[in-house]
Amino acid sequence: MATERITFTGHAGDQLAARLDLPEGPHLATALFAHCFTCGKDIPAARRIAARLATMGIAVLRFDFTGLGHSGGEFENTSFSSNVADLVAAASYLTGRGMAPGLLIGHSLGGAAVLRAAADIPSARAVATIGAPFDPGHVAGHLSDSLDRIRREGTAEVELGGRPFRIGRQFLDDISAANLEPAIAGLKRALMVLHAPRDQIVGIENAQQIFVAAKHPKSFVTLDGADHLVSDPADAEYAAEVIATWSRRYLDLRPPAPPPGAPEGVVRVSEADPEGFLQDINSGPDHHVLADEPESYGGTNRGMTPYGFLAAGLGACTTMTIRMYARRKGWPLSHVRVDVTHDKMHAQDAAGRAAKIDHFRREVTLEGDLSADQRARLLEIADKCPVHGTLTRGARVETVLAQ
């Protein structure tokens, strides 16, 4: 994933710092990400979701709201409404680059902000919220020890997440006056609500209120065991996977024609965890799987091994070839299954400790009222599958450095 560091002009004229995560292949759509209250564009959940969407061809703009992170302006002069205005400014920047956002994603108060901002972002077709409050005034509950001082003095320094922030009276007035229900009811976009049942910051009842207020199409996904910040990488990966899969239904992801010499397009393998072996594998925008190694070899066992994928290709090609032949002959094959085994471990092979020849064994199960001759013929046809031919004839692999 390539990342472009950019700045754009926020609602009050300040320069806002942003990262534009770009697909390594064709750019098919754009998403806009809004971070949680007093967080920033670089929290782990935002990075992981952006990386996952980028592998699908979806660029993601994530930025620091006014007065936060590397963005200009004073945080004490901001409000919920100013966050919404910053989101609209970000969408306008993207539109000016020919990358109008089709997907809006918001985390916590950022989720409430994208629900409000969607009406002013015409290109948006889908909205996803993570741990969002139904009432932005919910934030005031985390300022209870300082509320009187803020109202009395106009502004006061408070500690949130171990960091000092100056909160102004206008912020309290703004979140108190905010009412999201009309915006949610009139969203007119597909909505996905993600929430953790044990969220100690924004209770699960907020998700229920958002979901009930929204009209269809709408979806709800529970983030079992996740905390409010979705700090566990496995939870962030799950949220990213769900959003990526769901959004395909609403975004017009039309990949370009495959390049010459690649009739099935490009299969892109991109490292998902530089500390381990987890890989994102994409074949166009519609097909995504994970590759990994077993825990005994230093992986996390979250996907098949490379040799597992090779065996899967052989098995799938075998069943397809048998089915096509039986269909053409009109034979009563009701079901076909192939069990494939491979007798050499990938990690040993990669380490150069094994020189034996690879041995794939296929066990073919044919169901249906087939004669002995038909079964024998279908077993012969298994050897005609293209992947079988590739493995037995050998293949030429060309490796070049990307430009």
N, C-alpha and C positions, 0 to 999 in steps of 0.2 A: 504494500500500500504506500503510495506516495502522498506526502503531506505538504501542503503549501501554506506557509505562514503569511497571513494577510491582515490588513486593517481596513475598517470601513467606518463611515460616519454614523454615530448613534443618534438617538432622538434629540439630544441637546447640543449636537455639534461636536461632541467629544469623539476621539478616535478609539474604536473598540478593537481589541486584539482577538484574532480568530485563527482557527486552523481549518483548512479545507482538505479533508481526506478524500483522495481521488482514487478511482479504480485503476488497477494496473492494466486493464483491458479497456474496451469501449465504455464510454459514459452513457448510461441508459436513463438515469433519473437522478434527482437530487433530494436530499433530506436536510432538514434544519433541526438542530438539537438545542434545547433549552435546559440549562443545568439547575440544580436545586438551590435553595435559598442560602446565600453566602458561600456557595461552593465555587466551582470554576469549570472551565471547559475541559480540563485535563484529569478529572476524576476517573478512576479505573472503569466504572460502568460506561461512561461516555466513550472512552477510548475503545473498549471492546465492542460496543454496539456499532460504532463508526467503522471499525475494521471489518466486522462481519458484513455490513451492508456494502462496503467497498468491494468485497469479493463478488458481490452480486451485480456489480456495475452501477451501484448507487453512490454518488458522491455525498459527503456529509459535511455541512458547515456547523462547527461548534465554536462558541465564542464566550468571552467573559462579559457579563452585563456591566453597564456603566458603574465605575468605582470599584470594580472587583478585579482580582488577578492582574493582568497586564494592561487592562483597559483604562482609559482616561476618565476624568470626572470624579466627583465626590460621592461616595456611597450614601452619606447622610442626606443628600439631596434627591435620592432616588425613591421610587415607590413601586408598587405592583403595576400601576398604570405605565410607569416609565419602562419597566421590563417588557410589557406588551409592545410599547412603542419601539423599543430596541429590536424586538423580534420582527416587527413590520419593516424596520430599516434594513435588517439583515436579509429579509426576503427580497426587498427592493434591490439591494446590492447584487444578489444572486441573479435576479431577473435581468439586470443590466449586463450581466456576463453571459446571458443566454442559458442560464441554469436555474430557471424558476423552480422553487421547491414544490414537489408533489406530496411529500411526506413531512409531517411535523411530529417531533418527539419531545416530550417534556418530562423531566424528573422532579418530583416533589412540587414545590411552588412553581417550578418551570413548567410542570404539567398543567397547572391551573392557567399559566400565562399562555400556553399554546391553545388551550380551549377558548380563551378570550380573543387571541390574535387571529384565529383561523378565519373569521369573517372578513378580515382586512387583507387576507392573502389569497387572492382568487385562484392561484395555481394549485393550492393545496387540495388534495383529493382524499387524504387519509391522515388521521391523528392518533398517536399512541401516547398514553400517559403511564408513568411509573410512580407509584406511591404518591399520587397527587391528592391534595385536599379538595373537598367539595366547596369549602368556604375558605377563601384566602385569609380571612380573619383568624383562622386556626393558628397562624404563626404567632399571634400575640400571646398565646399561651406559653410560649417559650421565653417571653420577655416579662413575665409576671412580676419579677422582683424589681424591674426598672420602669414599669409602665407609668407610675405616678411621677417619677423624676423626669421622664421624657416629656410628659404632658406639661409639667410645671416649668421646666427649663427650656423646652423647645427642642432640645437634642441632648443625648447622653451616650456615654460609652458603655457598651455591654459586652460580655464575653460569650461567644457562641462557638462551640467546638474547640475551645481552648485558644481562640483568637479574638482580639478586641475589634469591635465595630462600633461606629457612631450611628445611632438610629435617630431619625428626626420625627417630629410630631406629624408631619405630613404623611409619613409612611403609615403610621397607625391609623390616621383618618382615612387614608386611601383603602387599606385592606378591610377596614370596618365597613366601608360603603360598598365594597365589591360584592356583586351578586352574580354568581356564575350560572345559575339555573337557566335564565333565558338564553344565554349564549350556548349552553349545552343542548337545550331543547331545539334551538335553531341552527345547530352545527352544520347540517346538510353535508356532512362528510362521514366516511366510514370511521368508526371509533373502536379502538382497542384499549381496554383498561387492564393494566397489570398492577397487582398489589400483593404484598406479603401479609398473610393472616396475623402474624405476630409482630407486625410493624409497631414499634413503641413510640414512634414520632408522629406518624399520621395513621390513625386507626383504620382498620379494614372497613368500618362503616362508611368512610368517605368514598370508597370504591363503589359500594352499593348505591349510595346517593347519586353518584355520577352516572352509573349504569342505568338506574331507573329514570333519571331525567332525560337521558339521550334517546333518540329515536333510532330505529334500525337503518342501516346495518351497524351492529355493535357486537363486540365480543369481550369476554372477561377471561383473564388467565391468572391463576393464583401462583405466586412465587413462593412456594412452600419453603420455609426455613430461612428465607433471605432476610437480611436486616434492611433498614430504611435506605441506606446508601448502596445497597446491592454490592457490598464490598468483597464478597466471596467470588473469585473468578469463575467458579462453576455456575453460580447464580447469574452472573453477568452474561456468561456465554449462553445460558438457557434463554434469558430475556432477549438477547440479540437474535438467537435462532428463531424464536417465536415471532418477533417483529419482522424479521426478514422474510419468513415464509408467508406470514399473513399479508404483508404489504404487496406481494406480487399480484394478488387478486385485484388490487385497485390502481396500481401503477402500470403504465403502458411500457413494459420492458421488452422492447423489440430489438434484439441483437442484430448487428449488421450481417451481411452475407459472409460465410466463412471464407478465409483467404484461400487462394489457389493452392492446391496440393493438400488441403485439409478438409475433406468433404463433410466431416462431422464437427467442424469447428475446433476451437482450442480448448483443451483441458488444462486448467490453470491450477497449479499446486502452490500454495503460499503458506509459509511458516506461521502458525498461530501462537506458538509458545517457544521462544528462543532458548528457554531454560530446559525444555524437554524435547519431545518429538512430535507433538500434536500439529497436524497439518489441515488447513482448509483446502478442500478440493472442489472446484467448480467446473461444470461443463455447461457454459452459457448461464443465463440468469435463472433457469428453472431447476437445475439439479445441483445439490450441494451435499457432500458427505464429509466425514472426518476420517483421517488416517492417523494411526498412532502405533506405539509399541506396547507390549505387555508391561506390567509393573516390574516384573522380574528383569527386564532389560532397560529399566530407567524411564519407561513411558508411564502413561496414566490409563491405558487400556480403554480409551474413549472412542476408538474407531478400529477398523480392521487394519492389519499389518499390510505392507505393500504386497507381500506374497498372497495374503488373503484376498486382495483385490484381483490379483492375477488369476487365482483359482475361481473367484466369482465370475470373472469374464469368461473363463472356459466353461463353467457350468451353465451360465445363462445362454451362451452361444449354442451349447449342446441341446438344451431343452427347446430353444427356438427352432433350431434346424430340424429336430425330430418332429416338432409340431407342424411345421410347414410341409414336411414330406407327407405325414399322415393326413393332413387336411387335403392336400392335393390328390392323394390316392382315395380319399373317402373312407379311410379305415377307422374303426371304432375305438380310437384312443381317447379315453376319458380323462386321463391325467398322466403327466410325466414329471419325474423328479430325478435330479442328479446330485449325488453326494460326491464332493471332490476333496481329496486329501493330497497333501504335499509333504514330502518327507525331509525337507531341509529348512531350518529356521532362518529367517531373514537376518537377524542380528549376527548370527555366526557367519553367514555369507558375507555381510558387509564388513565384518572385521577381518576377513581373509583367512579364517581358520578352517574352512571347509572347501574341498575341491571336488566333491562327488557330484555326479550328474543329477540334475533335478528329475524327480519322478512324481508325476501327477497320476493319481488313480481315480477313475470315474466309476461309480456304481450307479447304474441306470435302473430306475424303477418305472415300469410301464403298466398302467392300469387300463382295463377295458377288455372287451370280448375279442381278443386278438388271437390269431392262430400262431402256432410255433414258427412258421415261416415268416409271418409278419413281424414277430418279435425279433427274429434273427436279422431281418432286413433293417429294421429300425436301429438295431445295435450297430450295424454296418454304417448307417447314415450318420451316426454320432461322430464318426471319424471324418465326415465331410464338412463339419462346421468350420467356418473361416478361422476362428481363433485356434482351433486344433491345428490347422494347416500352418498358421503363423508360428506356433510353438515348435512344431516338428521340422519345418523347413528352415527356421531361423529368420532373423530380421536384422536390418541395418539401422543402427541408431546414430543419428547425427547430433552433435552437441556444439552449440555456438554461444558466444557471449551476447547478451541483449545490448542493443544500442542505447 
